[in-house]
Amino acid sequence: MAYLDLDSMFAGPVTSSAADTDEAQTGFSGLEWSVIALAQRDTLASLAEPGRMSRALGSLFGRGPSSRLADPKLEALRRAAVLARHRGFALPMSEIHNFHSVGFSEAQMETLVTSVTGMRVGRTDQRIAA
């Protein structure tokens, strides 16, 4: 005789390994959100390597060092945030590869761009003027 468990007829949620959860990560840590917030004031010029003349004039007139971060992962996040604020989803492929190479996922890139630009992917509702 077969037994039918009516209390749990459907399978429970499938658990995934740690590698799968890292792939599906869409958010950022508190420190990473701080870097994103600080990058809002950076210009596209902050992404360029300063030339010899720029460094000389900066030291002569007391301009501080560039806003580069020491941690490569946080610097890649800062660069992506600056580019996303100025260009939206039109990021250079080199920056996207750099973003992924330091450990961020594609879902995190989408979260970054939508949070920085205020755009929502797949949004279909339209405001109707009355």
Order of alpha helices (4+ residues) and beta strands (2+ residues): alpha-alpha-alpha-alpha-alpha-alpha
